[in-house]
Amino acid sequence: MFLLSRQYQLIVGALLVVLMIITRGHHFASVNVLPSASWAVFLLAGFYLSSRWAFPLLLSLAAALDFSAVFIAGDSSYCLSAAYAMLLPAYGSLWSGGRWLARHYQTQWLMLVSLAVVVSLSAAMATVFSSGGFYWFSGRYTDPSLVELASRLIDYYPQYLANTAFYVAIALVSHLAFRFSQLQQSNKASNH
């Protein structure tokens, strides 16, 4: 099981919050050249943060950013519909993937395979809930069909997966660099 100290969890949590704020949607702090990190934030938070409050706090932050973009910044409200509730299971899929990784964490290269599988499956589930939920429940599409839904999921999944994998890869490199530096410090301390 992977578990960070409380101090490191607070640091990671703050970094994930900042990442979501600067990349989510078109609001006052948006950095338009970066893809949204929201999916990766939920997956990484599931892995790094053990607090039961982290998930609802991140959900609240995501909703606050979305609603402020619409009602304060004047962005389109197209995505705000009854389907918005489907973000709960979408983000829950990502969070659960991160929790699974934390429970099964091992410092072996084979863990990279588990990481790739979990990122792929979590993003697939989140795509089904998010895009599929919007397609079926938003009221924006007349006569929805399973064939069209499948086509839409196939169209959207690669981009969602790429965005999530992009940030997870950055987190992986950071994680490995941090672990390596800890090992170096530990080796220096034991040699003295």
Phi, psi and omega per residue, in radians:
M1 nan 2.376 3.112
F2 -1.676 2.246 3.117
L3 -2.574 2.118 3.071
L4 -1.465 2.736 3.009
S5 -1.126 2.804 -3.137
R6 -1.017 -0.701 -3.137
Q7 -1.074 -0.815 3.134
Y8 -1.196 -0.601 3.074
Q9 -1.093 -0.681 3.106
L10 -1.138 -0.700 3.118
I11 -1.142 -0.856 3.133
V12 -1.079 -0.767 3.120
G13 -1.026 -0.770 3.117
A14 -1.113 -0.717 3.111
L15 -1.112 -0.705 3.127
L16 -1.162 -0.687 3.093
V17 -1.085 -0.814 3.131
V18 -1.078 -0.747 3.124
L19 -1.047 -0.761 3.121
M20 -1.142 -0.739 -3.109
I21 -1.079 -0.748 -3.054
I22 -1.433 -0.222 -3.099
T23 -2.020 -0.149 -3.030
R24 -1.559 2.015 2.988
G25 1.124 -2.837 -3.112
H26 -2.006 1.492 3.101
H27 -2.235 -2.962 -3.008
F28 -1.011 -0.527 -3.056
A29 -1.878 0.171 -3.029
S30 -1.148 2.364 3.001
V31 -1.839 1.771 -2.948
N32 -1.199 -0.270 -3.118
V33 -1.462 -0.250 3.138
L34 -1.715 2.429 3.053
P35 -1.223 2.766 3.116
S36 -1.038 2.342 3.129
A37 -1.708 0.073 -2.993
S38 -0.967 -0.779 -3.105
W39 -1.142 -0.765 3.114
A40 -1.138 -0.646 3.126
V41 -1.030 -0.790 3.138
F42 -1.160 -0.706 3.122
L43 -1.147 -0.812 -3.131
L44 -1.176 -0.652 3.090
A45 -1.117 -0.679 3.077
G46 -1.057 -0.598 3.139
F47 -1.362 -0.825 -2.974
Y48 -1.592 -0.477 -2.994
L49 -1.871 2.151 -3.098
S50 -1.649 -0.177 -3.109
S51 -1.160 2.369 3.099
R52 -1.226 -0.237 -3.141
W53 -1.515 -0.261 -3.072
A54 -1.093 -0.776 -3.116
F55 -1.088 -0.925 3.131
P56 -1.124 -0.551 3.099
L57 -1.176 -0.716 3.091
L58 -1.176 -0.664 3.058
L59 -1.051 -0.764 3.131
S60 -1.111 -0.712 3.110
L61 -1.099 -0.802 3.135
A62 -1.037 -0.801 3.130
A63 -1.124 -0.740 3.136
A64 -1.080 -0.709 3.110
L65 -1.145 -0.750 3.140
D66 -1.128 -0.831 -3.098
F67 -1.215 -0.602 3.090
S68 -1.205 -0.594 3.099
A69 -1.104 -0.669 -3.111
V70 -1.400 -0.880 -2.960
F71 -1.586 -0.302 3.104
I72 -1.892 -0.843 -3.092
A73 -1.478 -0.235 3.087
G74 1.417 0.360 3.080
D75 -1.218 2.920 3.136
S76 -1.095 2.496 3.089
S77 -1.700 0.296 -3.070
Y78 -0.923 -0.715 -3.068
C79 -1.452 -0.170 3.123
L80 -1.537 1.907 -3.125
S81 -2.703 -3.041 3.084
A82 -1.027 -0.458 -3.129
A83 -1.221 -0.267 -3.141
Y84 -0.983 -0.545 3.124
A85 -1.086 -0.372 3.139
M86 -1.238 -0.178 3.051
L87 -1.186 -0.461 3.104
L88 -1.035 -0.966 3.092
P89 -1.210 -0.480 3.100
A90 -1.113 -0.902 3.126
Y91 -1.191 -0.562 3.076
G92 -1.094 -0.622 3.090
S93 -1.100 -0.738 3.141
L94 -1.197 -0.803 3.110
W95 -1.005 -0.810 -3.124
S96 -1.100 -0.650 3.062
G97 -1.067 -0.740 3.085
G98 -1.127 -0.713 3.114
R99 -1.113 -0.721 3.121
W100 -1.059 -0.782 3.119
L101 -1.058 -0.728 3.140
A102 -1.097 -0.717 -3.136
R103 -1.190 -0.522 -3.070
H104 -1.871 0.283 -3.064
Y105 -1.128 2.356 3.023
Q106 -2.487 2.572 3.121
T107 -1.546 1.164 3.103
Q108 -2.346 2.659 -3.133
W109 -1.089 -0.466 3.111
L110 -1.080 -0.375 3.108
M111 -1.076 -0.452 3.107
L112 -1.111 -0.588 3.084
V113 -1.160 -0.797 3.095
S114 -1.036 -0.736 3.126
L115 -1.054 -0.831 -3.132
A116 -1.084 -0.736 3.137
V117 -1.144 -0.790 -3.116
V118 -1.145 -0.741 3.106
V119 -1.075 -0.795 -3.139
S120 -1.097 -0.830 -3.111
L121 -1.224 -0.710 3.126
S122 -1.117 -0.744 3.100
A123 -1.148 -0.624 3.104
A124 -1.141 -0.791 3.117
M125 -1.117 -0.745 3.131
A126 -1.110 -0.628 3.092
T127 -1.128 -0.761 3.123
V128 -1.055 -0.832 -3.120
F129 -1.209 -0.789 -3.057
S130 -1.282 -1.077 -3.119
S131 -1.245 -0.743 3.120
G132 -1.127 -0.726 3.094
G133 -1.085 -0.736 3.114
F134 -1.122 -0.746 -3.134
Y135 -1.061 -0.795 -3.055
W136 -1.435 -0.634 -2.922
F137 -1.955 -0.070 -3.072
S138 -1.362 -0.372 -3.070
G139 1.381 0.134 -3.112
R140 -1.539 -0.231 -3.073
Y141 -2.117 2.230 3.084
T142 -1.547 2.484 3.109
D143 0.923 1.042 3.100
P144 -1.122 2.577 3.123
S145 -2.387 2.744 3.114
L146 -1.141 -0.582 3.139
V147 -1.143 -0.821 3.121
E148 -1.166 -0.673 3.087
L149 -1.028 -0.836 3.124
A150 -1.030 -0.732 3.118
S151 -1.085 -0.747 3.141
R152 -1.160 -0.714 3.129
L153 -1.115 -0.710 3.102
I154 -1.123 -0.634 3.117
D155 -1.213 -0.738 -3.017
Y156 -1.491 -0.583 -3.035
Y157 -0.950 -0.823 -3.097
P158 -1.008 -0.681 -3.140
Q159 -1.236 -0.730 3.089
Y160 -1.083 -0.751 3.120
L161 -1.120 -0.766 -3.135
A162 -1.086 -0.771 3.124
N163 -1.084 -0.787 -3.141
T164 -1.135 -0.814 -3.119
A165 -1.107 -0.611 3.111
F166 -0.984 -0.904 -3.116
Y167 -1.278 -0.608 3.094
V168 -1.149 -0.646 3.094
A169 -1.115 -0.721 3.085
I170 -1.095 -0.752 3.109
A171 -1.116 -0.674 3.122
L172 -1.092 -0.811 3.122
V173 -1.076 -0.746 3.116
S174 -1.111 -0.745 3.128
H175 -1.055 -0.831 -3.126
L176 -1.152 -0.691 3.109
A177 -1.111 -0.725 3.124
F178 -1.129 -0.808 3.131
R179 -1.084 -0.718 3.122
F180 -1.097 -0.752 3.139
S181 -1.141 -0.635 3.078
Q182 -1.120 -0.719 3.115
L183 -1.135 -0.702 3.114
Q184 -1.076 -0.788 3.133
Q185 -1.128 -0.699 3.123
S186 -1.121 -0.728 3.117
N187 -1.148 -0.704 3.117
K188 -1.131 -0.726 -3.140
A189 -1.137 -0.665 -3.118
S190 -1.328 -0.392 3.115
N191 -1.431 -0.211 -3.129
H192 -1.736 nan nan
